[in-house]
Amino acid sequence: MQLSDTEKKMVSRLQKQQKSLIRWRWVWLLYAACFLGSGVYFFGVLQPCLDKPDPPKVLILVVALPMVYLTFGLGTWLAIITLVRWNGKPETILLLKLLEAAQNDTSDTGDKNHPSK
């Protein structure tokens, strides 16, 4: 299988993305842990406001609680995505392996059937 120059650039870009995902996975996991930790911490800070709902504390809850849930949700999402893509995107890995196998098969059969050899 022959690839055009544009397709070769796309394949090299996919390979660079895979290497980048693998290189940065610990950083993303650290970000996720920070988001999760801050969400849990601020939820603990807001816990006394839930016990006695007087007007100033209710205002604090109304403003802060959605941000705490958003932070916790973002940390959870980031942790899940990082763990699922720990070794890179599965579909990209499969695509690159198929392309490599197709190029190896083409070069193997091409050399054997070439009229000059």
C-alpha positions as CSV (number, residue, x, y, z in Angstrom):
1,M,0.0,0.0,0.0
2,Q,1.4,3.3,-1.1
3,L,0.7,6.4,0.9
4,S,0.7,9.9,-0.5
5,D,2.8,12.7,1.2
6,T,-0.3,14.0,2.9
7,E,-1.2,10.6,4.3
8,K,2.4,10.1,5.5
9,K,2.2,13.5,7.3
10,M,-1.0,12.4,8.9
11,V,0.5,9.1,10.1
12,S,3.6,10.9,11.5
13,R,1.2,13.3,13.3
14,L,-0.7,10.4,14.8
15,Q,2.6,8.8,16.0
16,K,3.6,12.1,17.6
17,Q,0.3,12.4,19.3
18,Q,0.6,8.9,20.7
19,K,4.1,9.6,22.0
20,S,2.8,12.9,23.6
21,L,-0.1,11.1,25.3
22,I,2.3,8.6,26.8
23,R,4.8,11.2,27.8
24,W,2.2,13.4,29.6
25,R,0.1,10.8,31.3
26,W,1.6,11.3,34.7
27,V,1.1,15.0,34.5
28,W,-2.6,14.5,33.6
29,L,-3.0,12.1,36.4
30,L,-1.5,14.6,38.8
31,Y,-3.9,17.3,37.5
32,A,-6.8,14.9,38.1
33,A,-5.6,14.2,41.6
34,C,-5.4,17.9,42.3
35,F,-8.9,18.5,41.0
36,L,-10.3,15.6,43.0
37,G,-8.4,16.7,46.1
38,S,-9.5,20.3,45.9
39,G,-13.1,19.2,45.3
40,V,-13.1,17.0,48.4
41,Y,-11.4,19.6,50.5
42,F,-13.8,22.4,49.6
43,F,-16.7,20.1,50.1
44,G,-15.4,19.5,53.6
45,V,-15.0,23.2,54.1
46,L,-18.6,23.8,53.0
47,Q,-20.0,20.9,55.2
48,P,-20.7,23.2,58.2
49,C,-22.8,25.4,56.0
50,L,-25.0,22.4,55.2
51,D,-25.6,21.7,58.9
52,K,-27.1,25.1,59.8
53,P,-28.7,26.8,56.8
54,D,-28.9,30.4,57.8
55,P,-29.1,33.1,55.0
56,P,-25.4,34.0,54.7
57,K,-24.4,30.3,54.7
58,V,-27.0,29.5,52.1
59,L,-25.6,32.3,49.8
60,I,-22.2,30.8,50.2
61,L,-23.5,27.3,49.3
62,V,-25.4,28.6,46.3
63,V,-22.3,30.2,44.9
64,A,-19.6,27.7,45.9
65,L,-21.2,24.3,45.7
66,P,-21.7,24.2,41.9
67,M,-18.0,25.1,41.5
68,V,-17.0,22.3,43.9
69,Y,-19.1,19.8,42.0
70,L,-17.7,21.0,38.7
71,T,-14.1,20.7,40.1
72,F,-14.8,17.2,41.4
73,G,-16.5,16.1,38.2
74,L,-13.6,17.5,36.1
75,G,-11.1,15.6,38.2
76,T,-13.1,12.4,37.8
77,W,-13.4,12.8,34.1
78,L,-9.7,13.6,33.7
79,A,-8.7,10.6,35.8
80,I,-10.9,8.3,33.8
81,I,-9.7,9.6,30.4
82,T,-6.1,9.4,31.5
83,L,-6.4,5.8,32.8
84,V,-8.3,4.7,29.7
85,R,-5.7,6.2,27.4
86,W,-2.7,5.2,29.6
87,N,-0.9,3.7,26.6
88,G,-2.4,6.0,24.0
89,K,-5.7,6.1,22.2
90,P,-6.7,2.5,21.4
91,E,-8.1,3.3,18.0
92,T,-5.0,5.2,16.9
93,I,-2.8,2.3,18.1
94,L,-4.8,-0.1,16.1
95,L,-4.7,2.1,13.0
96,L,-1.0,2.6,13.2
97,K,-0.5,-1.2,13.6
98,L,-2.7,-1.9,10.6
99,L,-0.9,0.6,8.5
100,E,2.5,-0.9,9.5
101,A,1.3,-4.4,8.8
102,A,-0.1,-3.3,5.4
103,Q,3.2,-1.7,4.5
104,N,5.2,-4.7,5.5
105,D,2.9,-7.0,3.5
106,T,3.2,-4.8,0.5
107,S,6.9,-4.6,0.7
108,D,7.3,-8.4,1.2
109,T,5.0,-9.4,-1.7
110,G,6.3,-6.6,-3.9
111,D,9.9,-7.8,-3.6
112,K,9.1,-11.4,-4.4
113,N,6.9,-10.6,-7.4
114,H,9.2,-7.9,-8.8
115,P,10.2,-8.8,-12.4
116,S,13.9,-7.7,-12.0
117,K,14.5,-10.1,-9.1
